């Protein structure tokens, strides 16, 4: 399944010294997003910053959205994750993509110009029609949550 997405280059270095977003392999679910910084940025433990990607996208089709998600290696090895955990890019958004980077690690981490700092995933969207009811049809689970299925 594929979708055409319009991409606007906001930073002239993209496509030249900073690669454009792309999937790393034919089996990759996401496209790497890179830091379009003017200079390296060091985040001390607990610090966060908005890092530009140098692009804007327009999906256009309300049946799709984009998710900006962390890169697992950065979080596991260095403590660099996204401050908002996951970013949602709605189909009608056309502004710049920014990555909320948060250093939850114990040591300072430096993001260099062009570093891969997040991934962009395109996912289908189902818009719900909410039907107000007085009660739900019984299910095997009911209203149990937070470990009620026995799975820890």
N, C-alpha and C positions, 0 to 999 in steps of 0.2 A: 504494500500500500504506500502511496506517495502523495504529496501535495506540493503545489507550487507556492513558494513564499517569496514575497518581494523583500529585497535586502538593500538598504541604503548605507553606503560607506560614509561615516562621519569623520573618520580620522584618515588622512591621506596616506599614512604608513601602512594601512591594511592592504594586503595583496602584494606588498613590496617587502618591507622589513618585518612586518607582523603578518603571519599567514591569516587568510580568511577562515571562518569557521568551516570545518569539514569533519566528516566521520573518519576516525583513524583507521578502521578496517571495514571490510564489506559486511561484517556482522555487528558493527557498533550501533547501538541504539541511539546514541547522542552525538552531537557535534561539539568539538572542543571550542570553548570561548577563551579568548586570551586577554591579558591585561594590556590595555592601550594607555598606559601611564606615560607621563612626560619624563619621569625618572623613577628609579627603584623606590619602593615603599616598604619600610620596616614597621611591622606591627609587634608591639610588646605583648606579653601575655595579657589577655583580657581586653585588648584594644580591638576596635573594628573600624572599617573605612569602606566607603563606596568606591568601587574601582570601575572605570569605564571600559567597555569592550570595543568602543569605536564604531559601533554599528547600530542601526535601527532596523526593525523588521515590521512588516505588515502581513499578517496571515490572511485577513479578509473573510475567510470562511468561518462562520460562527460554529460550525461543527468541529472545529479544531482549536487548540490552544497550545502554547509552548510552556514548558517547565524549565526553569534554570535550576539545576541540581549540582551538589558538590562533586568534586572528584574524590573518589574513595581513598586514594593513596595520600593525598594532601591531608585529609582528616586523620587518617590512621598514623601516618609517619610523622607529621609535623603539627597536628592540631589545628590546621587551617580549614575551617568550615564556613558555611554561609550563615550570616547573622540572622536571617529570616528562615533558615533551613531549606526552604524551597521557594522559588519565585515563580509566580504565575503571570504569563504574558497573554492577555486576552486577545482574541482575534481582531478587535478593532483598535488596539493600541498601536501607535506609530512612533513613539518616542525612543530615546536612546536606551540601550540595554546597559544596566549597571549591576554590578555584583557586590552584594553586601558581604565583605570578607571579615571574618571574626577569628582571632587567634585564641582558641580555647586551650592551647598547649601551655607548657611550663617554660618555654624558651621563646625569645623573639624570632620572628620569621620574616624574611625579606622576599617580597614579590618583585621580580624583575620585569622590565618592559618585555611584553610578548609571552610571558609565562602562561601556560594553560591553567586557568583557575576555576573553571566550572564547565558544565556541559549543558547544551540546549537540546531538549527532547520535544518532539511534536507528538501530541496525543489527541485522540478523538474526544469530543465533549458531548455528553448527553445533557440537555437542559431539562430539568425536572418540572413536571406539572404537579404542584402540591395539592392533594385532595384531602380536605379536612374531614376527619372521621371522629366519632365518639369513642370508638374502641377499635383495637386491632383484632384480626383473626388470630387465634392461638397458634403459637409456634412451639417447637421443642425447646427453644431457649428462653423465650419471654423477654423480660427486661433485664436479665442478668448480664453483668459486664465485669470488666477488670478481673479476669481470672475465673469467671464463673463456669467456663467450659472445662476446667481442670487442667488446662494447658498453662504452664508457668512461663 
